[in-house]
Amino acid sequence: MLRRDREISNKSEIEAILHNCLLLHLAMSDGDQPYLVPLSYGFDGQNIYFHSARTGRKLDILKKNAKVCFQVGQKVELVTDTENACDWSFRYESVIGFGRAEELTDPGQRQAALNHIMQHYSGRDWTFPQSSLNRTSVWQIRIDEMSGKRSEAKGGGQN
């Protein structure tokens, strides 16, 4: 990380950001072309979970290359300055990580992963109808590394 003064090194703080964000951006490599998608997700402290339809570009890419990069961000606020354009900035907290995506096929793991996703948004467990499970692909990202970053930009003008 270039700006060490913005690094979040405390693992608990990084995990709190992952628990609090609403949207995850998943980056993949489709040959020599990058591909990025926003996703709903769940996080269990070690892995990230997401679901998808059973077919589509994202799944085609992941079946060829399981290496992924993910990003979440929160507390985003534009910082402006009425006098100097170069003093405009953002306040934010973010996490970027790398890992490998793996499709879950075990019914128990799939159910648990979907509950991690739903717990993330609703705070409770759910039961999923078999018809929904049959048309849903469920994935786990095994996190290899991740880092957090916080900017507390100070602006001289309006916020």
Secondary structure, DSSP 8 states (H G I E B T S, - for coil): ---GGGEE--HHHHHHHHHH-S-EEEEEEETTEEEEEEE--EE-SSEEEEEEESSSHHHHHHHH--EEEEEEEEEEEEE--SS-GGG-EEEEEEEEEEEEEEEE-SHHHHHHHHHHHHHHHHSS-----HHHHHTEEEEEEEEEEEEEEEEE---SS--
